[in-house]
Amino acid sequence: MTRRPRARVDPAALAFEAARAQIRLHPLFAPLSSYGGRDSQHPWADISLDGSMLAHPTRKASEAEWVWVFAHCLLHLGFGTMSCDDVLDFQPAIRLGSRPLSWEPGRCVRGGPAKDPEKWATRFAAGLSNAAVAAIDVAGGARSSLSDARPLKTEWDLALGWFVSNYPLLGALASTMKVVADAELARGWDISIAAVSTAAAEIYVNPLAGLSRQEWRFVLAHEMLHAALRHCDRVGGRDAYLWNIAADFVVNGWLVEMGVGSAPEGVLHDPSLRGLSAESVYDRITTDLRRYRKLLTLRGHHQGDLLGEPLRGPADLADLDEFYRRALLTGLSYHTSARGLLPAGLVEEIRALEHPPLSWDAQLAQWFEEFVPSVEKRRTYARASRRQASTPDIPRPGWVRPESLESRPTFGVVLDTSGSMDVRLLGKALGAIASYAAARDVPAARVVFCDAMAYDAGYVPVEDIAGRVTVRGRGGTVLQPGIDLLDRADDFPAAGPVLVITDGGCDVLRIRREHAFLIPAGAHLPFRARGPVFRMS
């Protein structure tokens, strides 16, 4: 058996690659790290001020020597200078690598001046900041050395940290909301720069957007205000994209006025809209739909950056409404005392959070009170009543209610019983309906179950709605036959209101009578609702 000869390991090549890896992981040089190959005419290595570094093809040296040489070249790039003297004066302070004995100051920079010197100066500044943070971590034991494999803080991470330490208004939000930087996720959801999910308390950024730290501050503040002011939930029956555009104009106007970061190129800002609410801006822009539909949000691709659903999973916070409200109100109190005045419109919106909207069950109770009138009692001598002790011989009329179903208030319930409905939500909804119906003295409600077809359950006593009704169906979801059944029913009042309970995965409904919808939180109807929509939490 013939043995294959072992491949020779070149110690010099290993040292060269180890030095390259060490430079790429070093926090000071990682933003500058650039290598073009081994084709240099310099005895060691040289670099152009546009970022291309070349090494000598046959030079053999130790890892420490190559580290020193690479650092020297990259310092030329960071300083934007061709002079070796400036670099040699600074380099001993880094204490990285060892200077080769054969190194002689010479022409380490090839070509002319840099075409974009600010680009490399900005990256060098970011490297200095990273190195300072890493040095503190090493001193505190959080990392073993400056060049270990721990991920470095990105521009958006540093921008988010700035809010926590320097901007009280958004500091509480920034400390809890999470930035998700995933290029594949951004590509899959067509996110050019950023988008936000209020339900997940997450900001999704495109790490390839190429923004500066000041621009990331603006973008993150933009998305945090969207989430905290619940712009996603305030759309109502409006066009979702135009509402997003209107909210962008308002938020960006505030950020420009407050001087938070730098607005990226192309963001929506119109000084003539200063002081207007998102609702007022929406009313204005709907007069010119062709123009405003062409505008882009931070998400780009003519899609809104207000995401109705989380892209990765639900938030860890139990009560997001309470979290956003407390974070902004607390931030406002600290900011006013520490940083001064804020735009009046923003302060008004934050102050409005002190009076949160009614919960879904309270809103449902108000709907019942308005459209399901309580029974008017009347007095009659036909029913025995208690007599007063002072005048036991004088009979007095007692209170009675109408006995016939036609004269008693009622309402219809069209219930989605398809397989996608959550049983717990069904129980919660039916329990609330039963309690409010009983409070309004409603003896029975007309119930229709719908999946792929309608099942008429007739009039069901309100005490049986929540617990003893057998739900039929579990197939597809077609609710219009249930609506039509109530419209054609001779025993259902023409003025009787209808409550539709669904998860939103239904057909487009046409309802001519008074009606309302009860859907799970986060669900959306596939059409513009004409009646109120209550979202169960």
Residue pairs with C-beta under 8 A, 6 or more apart in sequence:
12 60
12 61
15 61
15 62
15 63
15 66
16 55
16 61
16 63
16 66
18 63
19 63
19 64
19 65
19 66
19 67
19 70
19 97
20 35
20 66
20 70
22 63
22 67
22 147
23 29
23 33
23 67
23 70
23 71
23 74
24 30
24 33
25 147
25 148
25 149
26 96
26 131
26 146
26 147
27 127
27 130
27 131
27 133
27 134
27 146
27 152
28 94
28 127
28 128
28 130
28 131
28 146
29 70
29 71
29 74
29 127
30 127
30 130
30 152
31 123
31 124
31 126
31 127
31 130
32 51
32 74
32 77
32 78
32 120
32 123
32 124
32 127
33 74
34 47
34 51
34 52
34 53
34 74
34 77
35 53
35 55
36 52
36 53
36 54
37 54
37 55
38 54
38 55
38 56
38 57
39 54
39 57
40 46
40 54
40 55
40 56
40 57
42 54
42 56
42 106
42 107
42 108
42 110
43 56
43 59
43 102
43 106
44 55
44 56
44 59
44 61
44 69
44 100
44 103
45 53
45 54
45 55
45 56
45 69
45 70
45 73
45 108
46 53
46 54
46 73
46 107
46 108
46 109
46 110
47 53
47 54
47 73
47 74
47 76
47 77
47 108
47 109
47 110
48 109
48 110
48 111
49 76
49 77
49 80
49 82
49 109
49 111
49 112
49 113
49 114
49 117
49 120
50 111
50 114
50 115
50 116
51 77
51 120
53 70
53 73
53 74
53 77
54 110
55 66
55 69
61 69
61 100
62 98
64 97
64 98
65 97
65 98
65 99
65 100
66 97
67 96
67 97
68 91
68 96
68 97
68 98
68 99
68 100
68 103
69 97
69 100
69 103
70 97
71 91
71 94
71 96
71 97
72 84
72 87
72 88
72 91
72 108
73 108
75 87
75 90
75 91
76 82
76 84
76 87
76 108
76 109
77 120
77 124
78 120
78 121
78 123
78 124
78 127
79 86
79 87
79 90
79 124
80 113
80 114
80 117
80 120
80 121
81 87
81 109
82 107
82 109
84 105
84 106
84 108
85 105
87 108
88 105
114 120
122 212
126 155
126 158
126 213
129 158
130 152
130 153
131 146
133 153
134 143
134 146
134 152
135 146
137 143
137 150
138 144
138 145
138 146
143 150
153 161
154 181
154 207
155 211
155 212
155 213
155 216
156 179
156 181
156 205
156 207
156 216
156 219
156 220
157 179
158 213
158 216
159 213
159 214
159 216
159 217
159 219
159 220
159 261
160 174
160 179
160 220
161 174
162 217
163 170
163 171
163 173
163 174
163 217
163 220
163 221
163 224
164 171
164 174
164 175
165 171
167 174
167 221
167 260
167 335
167 339
168 331
168 334
168 335
168 338
168 339
169 328
169 331
169 332
169 334
169 335
169 339
169 342
170 221
170 224
170 225
170 331
171 331
171 334
172 326
172 327
172 328
172 330
172 331
173 224
173 227
173 228
173 324
173 327
173 328
173 331
174 220
174 224
176 201
176 317
176 323
176 327
177 201
177 202
177 203
177 224
177 227
178 201
178 202
178 203
179 202
179 203
179 205
179 220
180 202
180 203
180 204
180 205
180 311
180 312
181 205
181 206
181 207
182 204
182 207
183 206
183 207
183 208
185 191
185 204
185 311
185 312
186 192
186 204
186 205
186 206
186 207
186 208
189 195
189 204
189 311
190 299
190 300
190 301
190 303
191 204
191 205
191 206
191 299
191 300
191 305
192 206
192 209
192 296
192 298
192 299
192 300
192 301
193 205
193 206
193 209
193 211
193 219
193 264
193 298
193 299
193 300
194 203
194 204
194 205
194 206
194 209
194 219
194 220
194 222
194 223
194 298
194 299
194 305
195 203
195 204
195 223
195 298
195 299
195 304
195 305
195 306
195 307
196 202
196 203
196 204
196 223
196 224
196 226
196 227
196 305
196 306
196 307
197 204
197 227
197 307
197 308
197 309
197 310
197 311
198 226
198 227
198 230
198 231
198 232
198 233
198 306
198 307
198 320
198 324
199 232
199 308
199 309
199 310
199 314
199 315
199 320
199 522
200 310
200 311
200 312
200 313
200 314
200 315
201 227
201 315
201 316
201 317
201 320
201 323
202 310
202 311
202 312
202 315
203 220
203 223
203 224
203 227
204 307
204 311
205 216
205 219
205 220
211 219
211 264
212 262
214 261
214 262
215 261
215 262
215 263
215 264
216 261
217 260
217 261
217 262
218 255
218 260
218 261
218 262
218 263
218 264
218 267
219 261
219 264
219 298
221 255
221 260
221 261
222 248
222 251
222 252
222 255
222 267
222 298
223 298
223 305
225 251
225 254
225 255
225 346
226 232
226 247
226 251
226 305
226 306
227 324
228 324
228 327
228 328
229 324
229 328
229 349
229 350
229 353
230 321
230 324
231 243
231 244
231 247
231 278
231 306
232 306
232 307
232 308
234 243
234 278
235 243
235 306
237 528
237 529
237 530
238 282
239 286
240 304
240 306
241 293
241 302
241 303
241 304
242 282
242 285
242 286
242 289
242 292
242 293
243 278
243 282
244 297
244 304
244 305
244 306
245 268
245 285
245 292
245 295
245 297
246 278
246 279
246 281
246 282
246 285
247 278
247 281
247 306
248 267
248 268
248 297
248 298
248 305
249 268
249 269
249 270
249 273
249 278
249 281
249 285
250 273
250 276
250 277
250 278
250 281
250 345
252 263
252 267
252 268
252 269
253 269
253 270
253 271
253 273
253 274
253 343
254 342
254 343
254 345
254 346
255 261
255 263
256 263
256 269
257 274
257 343
258 342
258 343
263 269
264 298
266 296
267 298
268 295
268 296
268 297
273 281
273 284
275 343
275 344
275 345
276 284
276 345
277 345
277 349
285 292
286 292
293 302
294 302
296 302
297 303
297 304
297 305
298 305
299 305
308 522
308 524
309 522
317 323
321 356
324 353
325 353
325 354
325 356
328 350
328 353
329 350
329 353
329 354
332 342
332 347
332 350
332 351
335 342
336 342
358 366
359 537
360 518
360 521
360 534
360 535
360 536
360 537
361 432
363 532
363 534
364 432
364 433
364 436
364 516
364 518
364 534
365 436
367 516
367 532
367 534
368 411
368 436
368 437
368 439
368 440
369 440
371 411
371 497
371 514
372 409
372 410
372 411
372 436
372 437
372 440
372 442
372 497
373 409
373 440
374 409
374 440
374 441
375 401
375 402
375 408
375 409
375 440
375 441
377 399
377 400
377 401
378 399
378 400
379 397
379 398
379 399
379 400
380 397
380 398
380 400
381 395
381 397
382 400
383 397
383 398
383 400
384 398
385 395
385 396
385 397
385 398
385 399
386 396
386 398
387 393
387 394
387 395
387 396
388 394
388 396
401 408
401 441
402 408
405 443
405 444
405 459
405 491
406 491
406 493
408 441
408 442
408 443
409 440
409 441
409 442
410 442
410 443
410 444
410 445
410 446
410 459
410 492
410 493
410 496
411 437
411 442
411 445
411 446
411 496
411 497
411 498
411 499
412 445
412 446
412 447
412 448
412 486
412 492
412 496
412 497
412 498
412 499
413 433
413 445
413 446
413 447
413 448
413 465
413 498
413 499
413 501
414 448
414 450
414 479
414 482
414 483
414 486
414 498
414 499
414 500
414 501
415 426
415 430
415 447
415 448
415 449
415 450
415 471
415 501
416 450
416 451
416 477
416 479
416 500
416 501
416 502
416 503
416 506
417 449
417 450
417 451
417 471
417 472
417 473
417 474
418 450
418 451
418 473
418 474
418 475
418 476
418 477
418 503
418 505
418 506
419 451
419 474
419 475
420 477
420 503
420 505
421 502
421 503
422 503
422 520
425 503
425 520
425 536
426 471
426 501
427 466
428 536
429 501
429 518
429 536
430 465
430 466
430 469
430 501
431 466
433 445
433 462
433 465
433 466
433 499
434 462
434 463
434 465
434 466
437 445
437 462
437 465
438 462
438 463
442 462
443 461
443 462
444 459
444 460
444 461
444 462
445 459
445 460
445 462
445 465
446 458
446 459
446 460
446 486
446 489
446 491
446 492
446 496
447 457
447 458
447 459
447 460
447 465
447 469
448 454
448 455
448 456
448 457
448 482
448 485
448 486
449 455
449 457
449 471
449 472
449 473
449 482
450 473
450 477
450 478
450 479
450 481
450 482
451 472
451 473
451 474
451 475
451 476
451 477
451 478
452 473
452 475
452 476
452 477
452 478
453 478
453 481
454 481
454 482
454 484
454 485
455 472
455 473
456 485
457 469
457 472
459 491
460 469
477 502
477 505
477 506
477 507
478 506
478 507
479 500
479 502
479 506
479 507
479 509
480 507
480 508
480 509
480 510
483 498
483 500
483 509
483 510
483 511
486 492
486 496
486 498
487 512
487 513
494 513
495 513
495 514
496 513
497 513
497 514
497 515
497 516
498 511
498 513
498 514
498 515
498 516
499 515
499 516
499 517
499 518
500 509
500 511
500 515
500 516
500 517
500 518
501 517
501 518
501 519
502 517
502 518
502 519
502 525
503 519
503 520
503 523
504 519
504 520
504 523
504 524
504 525
504 526
505 526
506 525
506 526
507 526
508 526
508 527
509 527
511 530
511 531
514 531
515 530
515 531
516 531
516 532
516 533
516 534
517 525
517 529
517 531
517 532
517 533
517 534
518 534
518 536
519 525
519 533
519 534
519 535
519 536
520 535
520 536
521 535
521 536
521 537
522 535
523 535
525 533
